Each structure stands twice: as structure tokens, then as C-alpha cells.
Amino acid sequence: MTGPETAPTILDTTRPHPARVYDWWLGGKDNYPVDEELARRILASDGAVVRGARANRRFMHRAVRTAAEAGIRQFLDIGTGIPTEPNLHQVAQEVAPDARVVYVDNDPIVLRHAQALLHSTAEGATNYVHADVRDPDTILRLAAETLDFSRPVALSLVALTHYLGEDPDGDDVYGLLERYVAELAPGSYVILSQVTPDLSPEAIGKAAEAFRASGTPFHPRSLPEFSRFFAGLELLGPGVIPVTGWRPEPIDVEAQTEGVVPVYAGVARKP
């Protein structure tokens, strides 16, 4: 276990942050009135958001377990969010006690709780990097202090890409993914999930309006747009699919009966 990498940061409680909105949907307490206000407004227009947040967490658990069972021993989780047990390192190290994990987020609240992410097994390691996904050079440099990028790594960006735009002069989300994937060794895994308008267009349209009105960019994507993230990679079965249907466990099958969750998910391997 090592201490978190820190950078000068200011906690802004006047604007909502996706990690804190997500925390409210998961029943957490590490959020502010501005986050709760947005979370409730979106919930009023899209009743699936709480199910979606929970489904995303369960997908992360299943995908990480799949990667660990396939022999992956290194994990880079960008857009970690506020700790909610079981965290990624707990899932990975339950399968492989020697797994090494680096968490990344740009929310000062996550930084404040970083120690909760650092309780590694004796055989493995965990670390936290306080940085923005749009700064891959910093993230990759600091992550390399814990991870060996000459060996396979599972890169996880769960429920993150829909906060990033496509403009090459802006977020350049597709270019960002390419930059991260280019650093991964063959045999590495990429774990993604993304909100889509395909399955519930009216509700997602209202949610997108609420996010943007709050000053939070939001970019739901269609199946072809989401699938583009996996270009050049080998998708694991069942491919790109609604999140509750990706290698579901009984709880996920039961959740499917509660209604649509407008989120796509996929896991791919770098050949």
C-alpha cells in the first residue's frame, strides 16, 4: 500500500460533480445540496437512474472478476468515484491477492476518501492518483509507479465517457481512448459502460438537459457511437449489450424485470 498522489485542488460545492451525483443515487452521504438537487431532478425525469447506477457497479464487479480470472493482475480505474464497497481492488484481490490497482479521479471528495481505497492485500498494491482523465500523460506517468505497462493491464472507465465530448479541439474522447489503449500491452483489457439514448430516448433527453443546465456536459451515445470505442480490440462475449445483460448474475436477471436501464457495456481485449 502506498499513499495517494495529490495535487493542489479546490473543492467547489457550488456546482454538482458527477461522482457526487452518482454517490447520491447509490445512497451515499458524500455529496452536497447542489449534487442532491441535480440527482433528484434527473431522477424525476428518468426513474431508471438509480437502477442504472447500481447496475453499473455490478457490471464493474463482473467485468473485473472476468479479467482477474483470465490472468490480469493490474488494473487502472479512471473515474473511480467515491468509495462504495466492494471497491474494484477488493473484487480483483479476492480472485488474485497479488493484483495491483491504481485508482484515478479528479473530485476532491474522492481524494479525501482515498485512504479507503488503499487497503490492499499484503501480496498486492493499491494507489490513488488525483488527476483528470483528459490528462493522460500525468495519469500514465504516475500509474507507472505502481503498474508495469509492459505487462497486461485492465483499463476501466465505467460510466465516464458520457461526460466527455467528441470535439478534437475539446475533450476528444475517442482520441483519449486511443491514447490510453496505445500504452497498454497486448492481452490487456478495456472495460467501458456508457449512457445511451437508444433504449429510453425521452428520459435520457430530459436527463441530458438537466445535466447541461447545471453546467455538467453530458453526451449519451448510440450503439454505433459506443462501439467505436472498441475499434481494433477483440470484444468478449456477449459483445456490446445493455449493462444488465453483460454476463448477468441472478440479481441482474431479476433487475431486468424492473425495466430498461439505458446503459451499454462492453469488455474487450487488446490483441
PASEBA-1860 file (N, C-alpha, C; in nm, 3 decimals):
! residues 271
1> MTGPETAP> 0.085/-0.119/0.000/0.000/0.000/0.000/0.088/0.124/0.000 ~ 0.053/0.222/-0.083/0.126/0.346/-0.086/0.027/0.461/-0.071 ~ 0.078/0.579/-0.041/-0.009/0.694/-0.021/-0.060/0.749/-0.152 ~ -0.171/0.827/-0.149/-0.225/0.882/-0.271/-0.138/0.992/-0.327 ~ -0.130/0.996/-0.462/-0.066/1.109/-0.527/-0.163/1.227/-0.518 ~ -0.114/1.341/-0.474/-0.202/1.456/-0.458/-0.155/1.572/-0.543 ~ -0.249/1.660/-0.574/-0.218/1.783/-0.646/-0.300/1.893/-0.582 ~ -0.255/2.018/-0.591/-0.334/2.128/-0.534/-0.474/2.125/-0.594
9> TILDTTRP> -0.575/2.134/-0.510/-0.711/2.123/-0.558/-0.804/2.203/-0.469 ~ -0.912/2.250/-0.528/-1.010/2.330/-0.454/-1.145/2.259/-0.465 ~ -1.210/2.240/-0.353/-1.341/2.177/-0.351/-1.447/2.282/-0.384 ~ -1.516/2.264/-0.496/-1.621/2.354/-0.539/-1.756/2.292/-0.505 ~ -1.824/2.348/-0.406/-1.954/2.295/-0.366/-2.069/2.375/-0.426 ~ -2.037/2.465/-0.518/-2.142/2.545/-0.582/-2.191/2.482/-0.712 ~ -2.116/2.385/-0.763/-2.154/2.316/-0.886/-2.155/2.166/-0.860 ~ -2.250/2.093/-0.918/-2.252/1.948/-0.898/-2.134/1.881/-0.965
17> HPARVYDW> -2.095/1.768/-0.910/-1.989/1.686/-0.970/-2.046/1.548/-0.996 ~ -2.019/1.490/-1.114/-2.077/1.359/-1.146/-2.053/1.252/-1.040 ~ -1.935/1.251/-0.978/-1.905/1.149/-0.878/-1.996/1.162/-0.757 ~ -2.028/1.287/-0.721/-2.112/1.309/-0.604/-2.260/1.286/-0.636 ~ -2.302/1.320/-0.758/-2.439/1.289/-0.801/-2.459/1.137/-0.801 ~ -2.360/1.068/-0.854/-2.362/0.921/-0.859/-2.367/0.865/-0.717 ~ -2.292/0.926/-0.626/-2.291/0.882/-0.486/-2.431/0.894/-0.426 ~ -2.501/1.003/-0.456/-2.638/1.019/-0.403/-2.729/0.910/-0.455
25> WLGGKDNY> -2.719/0.879/-0.584/-2.803/0.772/-0.641/-2.775/0.638/-0.575 ~ -2.650/0.616/-0.532/-2.614/0.490/-0.468/-2.647/0.489/-0.319 ~ -2.704/0.600/-0.269/-2.740/0.606/-0.128/-2.629/0.655/-0.039 ~ -2.524/0.713/-0.097/-2.411/0.762/-0.019/-2.440/0.896/0.047 ~ -2.348/0.939/0.132/-2.363/1.063/0.208/-2.258/1.168/0.172 ~ -2.169/1.134/0.079/-2.060/1.226/0.047/-2.098/1.312/-0.074 ~ -2.202/1.392/-0.055/-2.247/1.483/-0.159/-2.302/1.608/-0.094 ~ -2.327/1.709/-0.176/-2.371/1.839/-0.126/-2.510/1.870/-0.181
33> PVDEELAR> -2.577/1.972/-0.124/-2.712/2.004/-0.171/-2.721/2.025/-0.322 ~ -2.617/2.086/-0.381/-2.621/2.108/-0.526/-2.618/1.975/-0.602 ~ -2.548/1.875/-0.546/-2.544/1.742/-0.609/-2.678/1.672/-0.593 ~ -2.735/1.680/-0.472/-2.864/1.617/-0.447/-2.973/1.680/-0.532 ~ -2.968/1.812/-0.548/-3.069/1.880/-0.629/-3.068/1.827/-0.772 ~ -2.949/1.817/-0.831/-2.940/1.766/-0.968/-2.980/1.619/-0.973 ~ -2.935/1.540/-0.876/-2.968/1.397/-0.874/-3.119/1.376/-0.868 ~ -3.186/1.455/-0.783/-3.332/1.442/-0.772/-3.402/1.488/-0.900
41> RILASDGA> -3.351/1.595/-0.962/-3.412/1.645/-1.084/-3.403/1.543/-1.197 ~ -3.288/1.478/-1.207/-3.272/1.376/-1.310/-3.357/1.253/-1.278 ~ -3.362/1.216/-1.151/-3.443/1.102/-1.111/-3.590/1.126/-1.144 ~ -3.636/1.250/-1.131/-3.776/1.281/-1.160/-3.808/1.262/-1.308 ~ -3.708/1.281/-1.395/-3.731/1.267/-1.538/-3.692/1.129/-1.590 ~ -3.607/1.059/-1.515/-3.561/0.926/-1.557/-3.557/0.836/-1.434 ~ -3.665/0.760/-1.415/-3.675/0.674/-1.298/-3.578/0.558/-1.296 ~ -3.502/0.541/-1.406/-3.409/0.428/-1.413/-3.270/0.462/-1.362
49> VVRGARAN> -3.245/0.588/-1.323/-3.108/0.625/-1.294/-3.051/0.553/-1.172 ~ -3.133/0.531/-1.070/-3.082/0.460/-0.952/-3.052/0.315/-0.990 ~ -3.143/0.252/-1.065/-3.116/0.116/-1.113/-2.990/0.114/-1.199 ~ -2.975/0.218/-1.282/-2.859/0.225/-1.368/-2.729/0.236/-1.291 ~ -2.728/0.319/-1.186/-2.607/0.334/-1.104/-2.570/0.202/-1.039 ~ -2.671/0.134/-0.986/-2.644/0.005/-0.922/-2.601/-0.100/-1.024 ~ -2.664/-0.097/-1.142/-2.628/-0.192/-1.247/-2.485/-0.170/-1.294 ~ -2.443/-0.043/-1.300/-2.306/-0.012/-1.338/-2.207/-0.069/-1.238
57> RRFMHRAV> -2.237/-0.055/-1.110/-2.147/-0.110/-1.008/-2.136/-0.262/-1.022 ~ -2.249/-0.327/-1.041/-2.245/-0.473/-1.053/-2.171/-0.515/-1.181 ~ -2.189/-0.439/-1.289/-2.114/-0.469/-1.411/-1.964/-0.458/-1.386 ~ -1.923/-0.352/-1.316/-1.781/-0.337/-1.284/-1.731/-0.459/-1.209 ~ -1.807/-0.506/-1.111/-1.766/-0.623/-1.035/-1.748/-0.744/-1.127 ~ -1.846/-0.767/-1.215/-1.840/-0.885/-1.302/-1.725/-0.875/-1.402 ~ -1.706/-0.755/-1.457/-1.601/-0.737/-1.556/-1.463/-0.751/-1.495 ~ -1.443/-0.694/-1.376/-1.313/-0.705/-1.309/-1.286/-0.850/-1.271
65> RTAAEAGI> -1.388/-0.918/-1.222/-1.371/-1.060/-1.188/-1.334/-1.141/-1.312 ~ -1.399/-1.109/-1.425/-1.369/-1.179/-1.550/-1.223/-1.158/-1.590 ~ -1.176/-1.033/-1.580/-1.037/-1.003/-1.616/-0.940/-1.073/-1.523 ~ -0.968/-1.070/-1.394/-0.878/-1.134/-1.297/-0.874/-1.284/-1.318 ~ -0.989/-1.344/-1.344/-0.993/-1.489/-1.368/-0.921/-1.527/-1.496 ~ -0.908/-1.429/-1.589/-0.835/-1.454/-1.714/-0.686/-1.431/-1.698 ~ -0.642/-1.391/-1.579/-0.500/-1.376/-1.553/-0.450/-1.234/-1.541 ~ -0.539/-1.135/-1.556/-0.496/-0.995/-1.541/-0.465/-0.968/-1.394
73> RQFLDIGT> -0.351/-0.905/-1.370/-0.309/-0.876/-1.233/-0.284/-0.728/-1.209 ~ -0.320/-0.644/-1.308/-0.301/-0.500/-1.296/-0.427/-0.429/-1.345 ~ -0.471/-0.327/-1.271/-0.595/-0.258/-1.303/-0.574/-0.107/-1.290 ~ -0.620/-0.032/-1.391/-0.617/0.113/-1.390/-0.762/0.161/-1.403 ~ -0.816/0.216/-1.295/-0.957/0.254/-1.289/-0.967/0.406/-1.290 ~ -1.011/0.463/-1.403/-1.020/0.608/-1.419/-1.166/0.650/-1.403 ~ -1.186/0.752/-1.320/-1.323/0.792/-1.287/-1.376/0.705/-1.175 ~ -1.293/0.684/-1.075/-1.321/0.589/-0.967/-1.450/0.619/-0.893
81> GIPTEPNL> -1.473/0.746/-0.862/-1.589/0.782/-0.782/-1.563/0.762/-0.633 ~ -1.659/0.802/-0.554/-1.648/0.791/-0.409/-1.654/0.645/-0.368 ~ -1.565/0.600/-0.280/-1.559/0.457/-0.245/-1.693/0.400/-0.202 ~ -1.730/0.289/-0.264/-1.851/0.215/-0.230/-1.815/0.067/-0.232 ~ -1.818/0.002/-0.118/-1.774/-0.138/-0.112/-1.877/-0.233/-0.175 ~ -1.828/-0.342/-0.239/-1.685/-0.369/-0.260/-1.627/-0.281/-0.370 ~ -1.509/-0.226/-0.344/-1.438/-0.148/-0.443/-1.364/-0.240/-0.539 ~ -1.315/-0.181/-0.647/-1.253/-0.262/-0.753/-1.140/-0.348/-0.700
89> HQVAQEVA> -1.055/-0.290/-0.614/-0.940/-0.369/-0.567/-0.983/-0.488/-0.483 ~ -1.097/-0.473/-0.412/-1.146/-0.585/-0.331/-1.194/-0.699/-0.420 ~ -1.259/-0.664/-0.530/-1.306/-0.766/-0.624/-1.187/-0.835/-0.690 ~ -1.091/-0.756/-0.738/-0.975/-0.813/-0.807/-0.890/-0.898/-0.713 ~ -0.867/-0.848/-0.591/-0.777/-0.919/-0.500/-0.845/-1.038/-0.433 ~ -0.978/-1.044/-0.440/-1.045/-1.166/-0.394/-1.013/-1.281/-0.488 ~ -1.001/-1.251/-0.618/-0.963/-1.353/-0.716/-0.812/-1.373/-0.716 ~ -0.739/-1.262/-0.713/-0.593/-1.267/-0.724/-0.533/-1.175/-0.618
97> PDARVVYV> -0.495/-1.227/-0.504/-0.443/-1.142/-0.395/-0.324/-1.056/-0.434 ~ -0.252/-1.094/-0.541/-0.136/-1.015/-0.582/-0.171/-0.906/-0.683 ~ -0.299/-0.881/-0.706/-0.339/-0.779/-0.803/-0.295/-0.640/-0.758 ~ -0.255/-0.558/-0.854/-0.212/-0.421/-0.829/-0.312/-0.327/-0.895 ~ -0.357/-0.225/-0.820/-0.465/-0.139/-0.866/-0.427/0.007/-0.848 ~ -0.453/0.087/-0.951/-0.440/0.232/-0.941/-0.576/0.295/-0.971 ~ -0.624/0.374/-0.877/-0.748/0.449/-0.893/-0.716/0.592/-0.936 ~ -0.804/0.650/-1.019/-0.786/0.788/-1.064/-0.919/0.861/-1.059
105> DNDPIVLR> -0.920/0.983/-1.004/-1.038/1.068/-1.008/-0.994/1.212/-0.991 ~ -1.081/1.306/-1.032/-1.046/1.448/-1.018/-1.133/1.519/-0.915 ~ -1.216/1.445/-0.841/-1.304/1.507/-0.741/-1.231/1.514/-0.607 ~ -1.219/1.632/-0.548/-1.153/1.643/-0.417/-1.216/1.557/-0.309 ~ -1.346/1.530/-0.321/-1.411/1.444/-0.223/-1.354/1.302/-0.232 ~ -1.328/1.254/-0.352/-1.268/1.122/-0.368/-1.128/1.123/-0.309 ~ -1.054/1.230/-0.333/-0.920/1.242/-0.274/-0.927/1.234/-0.121 ~ -1.028/1.300/-0.064/-1.044/1.299/0.081/-1.064/1.158/0.135
113> HAQALLHS> -1.129/1.074/0.055/-1.159/0.937/0.099/-1.062/0.835/0.039 ~ -0.952/0.882/-0.019/-0.863/0.792/-0.089/-0.808/0.680/-0.002 ~ -0.787/0.708/0.127/-0.731/0.604/0.213/-0.821/0.480/0.218 ~ -0.951/0.500/0.197/-1.042/0.385/0.195/-1.015/0.295/0.076 ~ -0.947/0.349/-0.026/-0.916/0.271/-0.146/-0.780/0.203/-0.137 ~ -0.707/0.226/-0.029/-0.568/0.183/-0.024/-0.544/0.064/0.068 ~ -0.650/-0.001/0.111/-0.634/-0.117/0.200/-0.613/-0.242/0.116 ~ -0.493/-0.254/0.066/-0.459/-0.365/-0.022/-0.426/-0.491/0.057
121> TAEGATNY> -0.429/-0.603/-0.012/-0.374/-0.724/0.045/-0.223/-0.706/0.059 ~ -0.163/-0.789/0.141/-0.017/-0.781/0.159/0.056/-0.815/0.029 ~ -0.003/-0.906/-0.050/0.063/-0.951/-0.173/0.049/-0.849/-0.287 ~ -0.059/-0.771/-0.284/-0.087/-0.678/-0.393/-0.051/-0.535/-0.357 ~ -0.111/-0.440/-0.429/-0.085/-0.298/-0.404/-0.202/-0.216/-0.457 ~ -0.230/-0.105/-0.391/-0.325/-0.008/-0.444/-0.266/0.132/-0.428 ~ -0.303/0.219/-0.520/-0.259/0.358/-0.513/-0.370/0.445/-0.570 ~ -0.365/0.573/-0.538/-0.465/0.669/-0.587/-0.393/0.787/-0.651
129> VHADVRDP> -0.438/0.825/-0.770/-0.384/0.940/-0.841/-0.496/1.042/-0.856 ~ -0.471/1.163/-0.808/-0.570/1.270/-0.822/-0.540/1.344/-0.952 ~ -0.617/1.315/-1.057/-0.593/1.374/-1.187/-0.717/1.359/-1.272 ~ -0.718/1.431/-1.385/-0.833/1.431/-1.475/-0.807/1.336/-1.591 ~ -0.910/1.264/-1.633/-0.897/1.169/-1.744/-0.840/1.236/-1.869 ~ -0.862/1.367/-1.883/-0.814/1.439/-2.002/-0.665/1.474/-1.994 ~ -0.598/1.424/-1.891/-0.453/1.443/-1.876/-0.384/1.306/-1.875 ~ -0.388/1.236/-1.989/-0.333/1.100/-1.990/-0.185/1.092/-1.959
137> DTILRLAA> -0.108/1.194/-1.998/0.036/1.188/-1.972/0.064/1.181/-1.823 ~ -0.005/1.265/-1.744/0.015/1.263/-1.599/-0.034/1.132/-1.539 ~ -0.150/1.087/-1.580/-0.207/0.964/-1.525/-0.118/0.845/-1.554 ~ -0.074/0.833/-1.678/0.008/0.718/-1.715/0.144/0.722/-1.646 ~ 0.199/0.842/-1.632/0.329/0.854/-1.564/0.319/0.813/-1.418 ~ 0.217/0.863/-1.348/0.204/0.831/-1.207/0.157/0.687/-1.185 ~ 0.072/0.638/-1.274/0.027/0.499/-1.261/0.142/0.401/-1.280 ~ 0.240/0.441/-1.362/0.355/0.353/-1.388/0.442/0.334/-1.265
145> ETLDFSRP> 0.420/0.414/-1.158/0.494/0.390/-1.034/0.441/0.266/-0.962 ~ 0.320/0.223/-0.996/0.259/0.105/-0.935/0.241/-0.008/-1.035 ~ 0.210/0.028/-1.160/0.180/-0.071/-1.263/0.296/-0.083/-1.362 ~ 0.312/-0.201/-1.417/0.413/-0.227/-1.520/0.341/-0.234/-1.654 ~ 0.352/-0.127/-1.734/0.277/-0.121/-1.859/0.337/-0.208/-1.969 ~ 0.445/-0.277/-1.940/0.495/-0.375/-2.036/0.420/-0.507/-2.023 ~ 0.335/-0.516/-1.919/0.252/-0.635/-1.897/0.105/-0.596/-1.904 ~ 0.015/-0.690/-1.928/-0.127/-0.656/-1.945/-0.187/-0.582/-1.826
153> VALSLVAL> -0.273/-0.488/-1.859/-0.346/-0.406/-1.761/-0.493/-0.405/-1.802 ~ -0.582/-0.406/-1.706/-0.724/-0.384/-1.734/-0.753/-0.237/-1.710 ~ -0.794/-0.167/-1.817/-0.829/-0.026/-1.809/-0.979/-0.014/-1.794 ~ -1.024/0.048/-1.686/-1.167/0.060/-1.656/-1.210/0.206/-1.660 ~ -1.307/0.237/-1.745/-1.372/0.368/-1.748/-1.522/0.341/-1.747 ~ -1.574/0.314/-1.629/-1.714/0.277/-1.614/-1.797/0.403/-1.589 ~ -1.899/0.423/-1.672/-1.989/0.538/-1.659/-1.913/0.670/-1.660 ~ -1.813/0.681/-1.746/-1.733/0.803/-1.753/-1.740/0.870/-1.890
161> THYLGEDP> -1.739/0.793/-1.998/-1.727/0.853/-2.131/-1.844/0.944/-2.167 ~ -1.961/0.925/-2.104/-2.073/1.012/-2.139/-2.058/1.153/-2.081 ~ -1.953/1.178/-2.005/-1.924/1.314/-1.958/-1.818/1.382/-2.045 ~ -1.777/1.316/-2.151/-1.671/1.367/-2.238/-1.721/1.385/-2.379 ~ -1.688/1.500/-2.440/-1.731/1.529/-2.576/-1.636/1.472/-2.680 ~ -1.677/1.484/-2.806/-1.602/1.424/-2.916/-1.515/1.523/-2.991 ~ -1.535/1.652/-2.971/-1.464/1.753/-3.048/-1.313/1.736/-3.033 ~ -1.242/1.719/-3.146/-1.095/1.703/-3.138/-1.026/1.820/-3.070
169> DGDDVYGL> -1.090/1.937/-3.072/-1.031/2.054/-3.005/-1.080/2.068/-2.862 ~ -1.164/1.972/-2.818/-1.215/1.972/-2.681/-1.168/1.848/-2.607 ~ -1.266/1.772/-2.556/-1.232/1.651/-2.482/-1.167/1.545/-2.570 ~ -1.214/1.537/-2.697/-1.162/1.437/-2.791/-1.166/1.297/-2.730 ~ -1.287/1.254/-2.690/-1.300/1.130/-2.614/-1.246/1.010/-2.690 ~ -1.267/1.004/-2.822/-1.215/0.889/-2.897/-1.063/0.893/-2.904 ~ -1.007/1.011/-2.920/-0.862/1.023/-2.919/-0.803/0.988/-2.783 ~ -0.873/1.026/-2.676/-0.828/0.991/-2.542/-0.820/0.840/-2.523
177> LERYVAEL> -0.928/0.771/-2.564/-0.927/0.625/-2.550/-0.814/0.564/-2.629 ~ -0.793/0.614/-2.749/-0.682/0.563/-2.831/-0.548/0.584/-2.762 ~ -0.532/0.699/-2.698/-0.407/0.730/-2.628/-0.383/0.632/-2.514 ~ -0.486/0.605/-2.435/-0.470/0.510/-2.325/-0.444/0.369/-2.376 ~ -0.524/0.327/-2.474/-0.510/0.191/-2.526/-0.372/0.171/-2.589 ~ -0.318/0.274/-2.651/-0.186/0.263/-2.714/-0.078/0.228/-2.613 ~ -0.098/0.266/-2.486/0.001/0.238/-2.382/-0.014/0.099/-2.322 ~ -0.123/0.031/-2.355/-0.148/-0.100/-2.296/-0.076/-0.210/-2.373
185> APGSYVIL> -0.024/-0.307/-2.300/0.042/-0.421/-2.362/-0.062/-0.513/-2.425 ~ -0.022/-0.589/-2.527/-0.113/-0.691/-2.581/-0.163/-0.783/-2.470 ~ -0.290/-0.820/-2.480/-0.351/-0.902/-2.376/-0.422/-0.821/-2.270 ~ -0.410/-0.687/-2.278/-0.479/-0.600/-2.184/-0.629/-0.599/-2.211 ~ -0.705/-0.554/-2.111/-0.850/-0.548/-2.122/-0.895/-0.401/-2.113 ~ -1.008/-0.371/-2.179/-1.071/-0.240/-2.171/-1.216/-0.263/-2.127 ~ -1.255/-0.198/-2.017/-1.388/-0.215/-1.956/-1.460/-0.081/-1.961 ~ -1.574/-0.075/-2.032/-1.646/0.050/-2.053/-1.796/0.034/-2.033
193> SQVTPDLS> -1.860/0.140/-1.985/-2.006/0.149/-1.991/-2.041/0.294/-2.020 ~ -2.158/0.315/-2.079/-2.194/0.446/-2.134/-2.345/0.460/-2.145 ~ -2.398/0.573/-2.100/-2.541/0.602/-2.116/-2.575/0.615/-2.263 ~ -2.691/0.563/-2.302/-2.735/0.568/-2.442/-2.877/0.623/-2.452 ~ -2.907/0.695/-2.561/-3.045/0.737/-2.584/-3.127/0.629/-2.654 ~ -3.062/0.523/-2.697/-3.130/0.422/-2.779/-3.247/0.356/-2.709 ~ -3.233/0.331/-2.579/-3.328/0.246/-2.508/-3.437/0.325/-2.436 ~ -3.415/0.453/-2.414/-3.513/0.536/-2.344/-3.492/0.682/-2.386
201> PEAIGKAA> -3.521/0.714/-2.512/-3.481/0.845/-2.566/-3.540/0.965/-2.494 ~ -3.667/0.961/-2.457/-3.728/1.077/-2.394/-3.666/1.104/-2.257 ~ -3.652/0.999/-2.175/-3.596/1.015/-2.041/-3.451/1.061/-2.047 ~ -3.374/1.004/-2.137/-3.233/1.041/-2.147/-3.220/1.183/-2.201 ~ -3.309/1.222/-2.291/-3.307/1.359/-2.339/-3.329/1.458/-2.226 ~ -3.425/1.430/-2.138/-3.451/1.518/-2.023/-3.334/1.518/-1.926 ~ -3.275/1.401/-1.903/-3.159/1.393/-1.814/-3.042/1.473/-1.869 ~ -3.022/1.463/-2.000/-2.913/1.538/-2.062/-2.935/1.688/-2.047
209> EAFRASGT> -3.060/1.732/-2.063/-3.092/1.874/-2.046/-3.063/1.919/-1.903 ~ -3.098/1.836/-1.805/-3.074/1.871/-1.664/-2.924/1.880/-1.635 ~ -2.848/1.785/-1.686/-2.703/1.789/-1.665/-2.645/1.918/-1.725 ~ -2.681/1.944/-1.850/-2.622/2.059/-1.919/-2.663/2.190/-1.855 ~ -2.788/2.197/-1.807/-2.835/2.318/-1.739/-2.757/2.345/-1.612 ~ -2.705/2.238/-1.551/-2.626/2.252/-1.428/-2.480/2.284/-1.456 ~ -2.444/2.288/-1.584/-2.305/2.314/-1.620/-2.222/2.188/-1.635 ~ -2.287/2.071/-1.633/-2.217/1.944/-1.648/-2.239/1.890/-1.789
217> PFHPRSLP> -2.135/1.882/-1.871/-2.152/1.826/-2.005/-2.203/1.682/-1.998 ~ -2.284/1.643/-2.095/-2.340/1.507/-2.093/-2.361/1.466/-2.238 ~ -2.309/1.347/-2.271/-2.308/1.303/-2.411/-2.354/1.157/-2.422 ~ -2.485/1.132/-2.416/-2.534/0.995/-2.441/-2.494/0.953/-2.583 ~ -2.468/0.823/-2.602/-2.424/0.777/-2.733/-2.503/0.654/-2.779 ~ -2.518/0.646/-2.909/-2.588/0.534/-2.970/-2.498/0.411/-2.969 ~ -2.556/0.298/-3.008/-2.478/0.174/-3.013/-2.358/0.186/-3.106 ~ -2.372/0.237/-3.229/-2.252/0.252/-3.314/-2.149/0.346/-3.254
225> EFSRFFAG> -2.196/0.455/-3.191/-2.102/0.551/-3.132/-2.027/0.490/-3.015 ~ -2.095/0.413/-2.932/-2.028/0.347/-2.820/-1.935/0.237/-2.869 ~ -1.981/0.160/-2.967/-1.900/0.050/-3.020/-1.768/0.100/-3.078 ~ -1.768/0.224/-3.124/-1.645/0.281/-3.182/-1.531/0.284/-3.082 ~ -1.560/0.291/-2.952/-1.454/0.289/-2.851/-1.372/0.160/-2.857 ~ -1.430/0.054/-2.910/-1.364/-0.077/-2.910/-1.294/-0.107/-3.043 ~ -1.281/-0.007/-3.129/-1.218/-0.028/-3.259/-1.077/-0.083/-3.241 ~ -1.046/-0.190/-3.312/-0.915/-0.253/-3.305/-0.897/-0.349/-3.190
233> LELLGPGV> -1.001/-0.366/-3.108/-0.996/-0.457/-2.994/-1.085/-0.578/-3.020 ~ -1.063/-0.683/-2.945/-1.142/-0.806/-2.957/-1.246/-0.808/-2.846 ~ -1.374/-0.791/-2.883/-1.480/-0.790/-2.783/-1.498/-0.928/-2.722 ~ -1.513/-0.932/-2.591/-1.551/-1.057/-2.525/-1.701/-1.076/-2.541 ~ -1.744/-1.201/-2.544/-1.887/-1.227/-2.547/-1.952/-1.179/-2.419 ~ -2.075/-1.131/-2.427/-2.167/-1.126/-2.541/-2.155/-1.000/-2.626 ~ -2.042/-0.931/-2.624/-2.024/-0.811/-2.703/-2.076/-0.688/-2.633 ~ -2.114/-0.588/-2.712/-2.173/-0.465/-2.657/-2.321/-0.490/-2.638
241> IPVTGWRP> -2.368/-0.467/-2.516/-2.503/-0.509/-2.478/-2.551/-0.420/-2.363 ~ -2.681/-0.406/-2.342/-2.727/-0.334/-2.223/-2.662/-0.390/-2.097 ~ -2.630/-0.300/-2.005/-2.541/-0.334/-1.894/-2.589/-0.452/-1.809 ~ -2.720/-0.464/-1.789/-2.768/-0.573/-1.705/-2.757/-0.708/-1.774 ~ -2.734/-0.707/-1.907/-2.726/-0.832/-1.981/-2.584/-0.882/-2.002 ~ -2.483/-0.806/-1.955/-2.344/-0.850/-1.976/-2.309/-0.954/-1.870 ~ -2.305/-1.081/-1.915/-2.273/-1.194/-1.827/-2.347/-1.183/-1.693 ~ -2.480/-1.175/-1.698/-2.558/-1.144/-1.578/-2.554/-1.253/-1.473
249> EPIDVEAQ> -2.560/-1.210/-1.349/-2.579/-1.299/-1.236/-2.728/-1.292/-1.198 ~ -2.775/-1.379/-1.109/-2.919/-1.380/-1.077/-2.975/-1.243/-1.041 ~ -2.900/-1.162/-0.968/-2.951/-1.030/-0.930/-2.971/-0.941/-1.052 ~ -2.888/-0.960/-1.155/-2.901/-0.880/-1.276/-3.021/-0.926/-1.359 ~ -3.043/-1.056/-1.363/-3.160/-1.109/-1.432/-3.287/-1.057/-1.367 ~ -3.287/-1.054/-1.234/-3.402/-1.001/-1.161/-3.421/-0.852/-1.190 ~ -3.310/-0.779/-1.199/-3.317/-0.635/-1.224/-3.376/-0.606/-1.362 ~ -3.354/-0.695/-1.457/-3.407/-0.674/-1.591/-3.559/-0.668/-1.592
257> TEGVVPVY> -3.622/-0.733/-1.496/-3.768/-0.733/-1.490/-3.822/-0.600/-1.436 ~ -3.735/-0.517/-1.377/-3.778/-0.389/-1.322/-3.789/-0.280/-1.427 ~ -3.735/-0.305/-1.545/-3.742/-0.207/-1.652/-3.608/-0.186/-1.720 ~ -3.611/-0.104/-1.823/-3.492/-0.078/-1.903/-3.391/0.004/-1.825 ~ -3.264/-0.030/-1.840/-3.154/0.053/-1.792/-3.080/0.101/-1.916 ~ -3.089/0.229/-1.950/-3.035/0.278/-2.077/-2.884/0.301/-2.074 ~ -2.814/0.193/-2.053/-2.667/0.198/-2.045/-2.612/0.078/-2.123 ~ -2.516/0.104/-2.210/-2.445/-0.004/-2.280/-2.317/-0.038/-2.204
265> AGVARKP> -2.272/-0.161/-2.218/-2.147/-0.205/-2.155/-2.074/-0.299/-2.248 ~ -1.945/-0.305/-2.232/-1.865/-0.398/-2.309/-1.727/-0.415/-2.248 ~ -1.666/-0.528/-2.277/-1.530/-0.557/-2.234/-1.456/-0.613/-2.355 ~ -1.335/-0.563/-2.378/-1.259/-0.608/-2.494/-1.114/-0.634/-2.455 ~ -1.048/-0.712/-2.538/-0.908/-0.748/-2.517/-0.823/-0.689/-2.628 ~ -0.708/-0.636/-2.593/-0.616/-0.584/-2.693/-0.538/-0.700/-2.754 ~ -0.548/-0.720/-2.884/-0.481/-0.836/-2.946/-0.329/-0.818/-2.951
END
